[in-house]
Amino acid sequence: MVVQHPVAEANEQSPFGTLSPTEFYAKHQVTHSSDYTTNSRGFKLFTQWWTPLPPTKTIGCVAVVHGFTGESSWFVQLTSILFAKHGFAVCAIDHQGHGFSDGLDNLMYHIPDINPVVDDCMQYFKTFRENHAHNLPAFLYSESLGGAIALYITLRQKGAWDGLILNGAMCGISAKFKPPWPLEHLLFVVAAVVPTWRVVPTRGSLPEVSFKEEWKRKLAFASPKRVAMRPRAATAFELIRVCKELQGRFEEVDVPLLVVHGGDDMVCDPACAKELFERAASTDKTLKIYPGMWHQLAGESEENVNLVFGDMVEWLENRARRGDTAMM
């Protein structure tokens, strides 16, 4: 299935191109709303959602989980609009320290413990489903670190989700991007002593090694909520720990699963995504490794973006209709 991803209408300065957000939503026949929710730690977290306008029927719900240094706006919003115009009520939340959400100690991109972030997602997604998508088939869509968060969600909420899409999931960090030896092996010491130290080196900045199309790289840097900085010590240590923990639990994954990954991803290792697919207990699972593509699949050429996201939309529609039939 080939679709037209809205990113084709963006430019170097705006995901909406020359249109206003309101004009863009109307063109794609979706509605958009946003709000703040306060979590148990007192953080104000930004949330937003998109729903299809009539005559398109809402056939399911998609909860979107963005990646490290990402946000629910910008590129991720364009994918959310794509899903919404194909009949899904789509919701997303900015993780702590990302986008428009408060951060721990007011620090950006600081996640020394993944568990509260997983809790934030589960709480918001539960509320959204109860209010906007009651009794509809529900799916998780995730990118990069969001893939790890989504895996934790499905492991904690067995049977609560009708499917999971892992796009460039952080099942394992590529050796081409990890902190060089011996720093990786000393991170536990650094994280304990100076957890907010943000000079942990990586081999390249995320946008530079994630987006193949140069104009899309410029658009990524144009986001007012994106700041170029190196990971803090405690965050880097936690990301590596999360990968190791999840790698030991791949057999526990039993949700219907679509794994999509760029074959030349320099951030998250495609081999780990393949290993997850092979070891997962899911009886309904699909693996698509796209040769030559990078970490951000929305950052590829228009033809490839439409191909890749067409595969995702087709997968979602097939399972949403299957779930709808089962409930009749």
N, C-alpha and C positions, 0 to 999 in steps of 0.2 A: 504493500500500500504506500503510495506517495502522497504526501501532504505538502502544504505551503506553510512553512514555519514563519511566524511573524517577524523573526529576526531579519528577514530579507528586506523589511521596510525601515530598519534602523539606519542610523548613520554614525559617524565617529563621535558625535556629541550626545546623542539621545537615543534610547531604545525605541522611542516613538517616532523617530525621524523628524519630519517637518510638522507633524500633527501634535495637538495637545493630547494629554492622556485621555480626556473625555472623548475627543474625536476618534482616538485610536480604539477605545473600547467599543464605541458605537459602530465603527467600521467592521469590527470583528464580531459584532452582535453578542457581546457579553456585558454583564454588569460588574462593577468593582466596588468594594467597600473595604474599609480598614478601621482598626480600633487598637486600643492598648489593653492588655490584661496584666494584672499584678500577680506575680508568683508567690510562693510560700516564703521566699527570701526577701520579699519586698521590692523586687526589680520590676520596673515597667517594661513589658515586652511588646514589641510591635507585631501586630497580626494583620493579615489581609486575605481577601477571598474574592473569587470570580465565579460567576454562574452564567449559564447560557440563557439567552433571551429566546422567547417563543419565535418561531414554531419549534425550535430545537428542544427535544425532550431531555430532561435530566435522567441519565441512566446509571449514574454512579457517582462516587466521591473519590477524589484524589487528594491526599495530604502530602505536601511537598516539604522536603527536608534539604536545606541548602548546605553547602560545604564551608570549609575553613576560609576565613576572610571574605566570604560571600555574603549574600543578603537575599531576602525574598523578592526584592525589586530587581531592576536592571535585566540581565539575561534570564534569570530564573522566572521573572514575571512573564516574559514573552513565551516561555514554555508553558506556564500556567494558563495563559490566554489560549494557547493552542489546544490544551486539554479541555478547557471550558467550552470552546466553540464546537468541540466534538461531543458535547453532552455530559460533561462532568462538572460537579460542584467542587471547586478546587480551593484549598486553604493552605496557608503558609505562615510561618512564624520566623522572626529574626532571632537567632540564638543570642544568648547573653554576650554583650560586647561586640555585636555585629549589627550592621544596618542602623535602625532607629531604636534598638533596644539598649537598656542600661547594661553596664558591664560590672563585673566583680572588681571592687575597689576603683570603679570608674576607668578601668583599663580596657582598651580595645583588644579583641581577639584573644582574650585570656581565658583559657579553659583548663585549669589544673585538675579538674575532676569532671569526667563526662557524664556521670550519673544525674546531677541536677538538670543538665541540658536534656537528657532523655526524658526525665520527669516532666519538664516544661512542655515538650512536644506531646507526650501522651495526654497530659491534662487538657491542653488546648484542642488537640484533635478530637478528643472525647466530647468536649463541649460543642465543637463545630458540628460533628456528626449528629448529635442529639438535636441541634437546633435547625440544621439545614439539609441533612441527608439521612434522616431517620429511615431505617430499614432498606437503604440502598447498598449495593455492593461497594466495598470500600478498599482502596488501594493506597500503597505508599509509593511515592516517587522520590528518589534520592540521588544526590550528586556528591562524589568525593567523600569527605568526612561525613556528610549526610548519610552515606551508605552504611557506615559503621553505626551511626545513631539509629537508622531504620532497622538494622539487624538486631540491635538491642531491644527495640520496641517489639519486634515480632517474637523474640525469644521470651519476653516478659508477658506478652499478651497472646498466648497461644490461641489460635482459632478466631481471633478478633479481626483479622484482615484477610481479604479475598485475593490479595496478590501484592507483590513487591517488585518494583523496578530498581535495579542498581545500575546507575550510570556513572562509570569511572569510579567505582566504589573504593573506599580506603580499606581494603582487606589486607593490604600490605604496602608500605611505602617503598617506592623504587630506590634501589641503591644509587641510582643516578641523581637522586634528589636529597637523600638523607644527609645529615651532618657528617663530615668526613671523620674517619678514624683518627684519633681514638675518642673524639668528643662524644660520639653516640654512646660509647660504653661508660662514659663518665657523667652522663646527664643526670643520673639519679643523685649524684653528689651535688652537682650544681643546682638542681631543682630543689633540693632540701635546704641549701644554704642561701641561695639568691634566686628564689622562684620566679621573680619578675624580670630577671636579666634578659634583655631582648637582643643579644648579639649572637644567638645560636646561628651559625652559618648554614645555609642550604645552597645547593648548587643551582643558582638561578632564582629569579623571582617567579611567583606563581603565574601571573598573566603571561610573562615572556615564554614560559615553557608549556603553557596550557592552550593558548589560542593560536592556531596556525595562520589564520587570515589577519594581516597586519591591521586593517581598519577595525576589526573586532577587538584586537588587543588595545587599540587606542580608546575604543568605547569602554572597555573594562576599566582603564585608568581614569576615564572621565567621570565615573561615578563619584558623587560628592561624599559618599559614605565609605569609599575604599581608600585606605592609607597604606602605602608601601612600607612595610617594616618586617624585620625578621621575627620568627616565633620566639616567645618568651621561654625560658628554660623549663619551667614546670609544665607549660603547655606542650612543648616538643616531647618531653618525657612521657606525658599522658597519651599523646597520639601514638607513639611507638608501643606503649603498654597496651593500648586498646587493640592494636593490630595483632599483637601476640595472643591476647586473651581470646579474641574472636577466632583466630586460626585454630585454637584448641577446641572450638565449639561448632565448627562447620557442620558436623553430623547432626546437630540439634535443629538445624534450619529445615523446616518442613512446610513453609508457606509456598504457594504458587510463585514461581520465580522467573524473572527475565533479567539476565545479566548482559549488559551492553558495555563495551570497552574499546577504546582506541588501541590498535595494535602497537603503536609507537608512543604510548603514554609514558612520559618521563617522570610523572608524579606518583601515581598509584600503579603498582606492578600488575600488568595483565596476567602474569602467571598465577598470582594469588587469586584473581577473580576466577580463573579457570579451575583452580583447585577447589574453591568454594563450590562452584557448579558441580564438580565431580563428586564431592563428598556430601553435599546437601541431601537430606532425606526427602526432599520434595519430590512427589511423583509427577508434578507438572512443573517442568523447568526447561528453560531455553537459554542457550549461550550464543551471543553474537559478538565476535571479535572483529572489528573493522580494520583491515590492513592499512597501515600508513597513517591512520588518524591519531590525533593527539588526545590530551586529557579532557579538554572541553569540546565535546562533540558539537555543541552549538557554535563553536569557533571555526568549524570547517567551511568548505565551499558551500554555496547554496544548494547545489545538487546533492552533495553528501548529507547535509543537514536534513534536507527533505526526506532522503532515503532512510536515515537512521531514526528520525522521529516518526516517520510513517510506520516503521516497524513497531515502535512503542504504542502509538495510537491504535493500530490494528490489534495488538496484544490486549490492550485495555478493553477495547470494544468487544472483542470476542468473549472475554471473561465476564464483563459486566452483563452482557446479554445472556450468557449461560447462567449467571446467578439470578437474573431477573426471571428466567424461565423456571428455575428451581423453586422460586418463591410463589409461583402462580398456582 
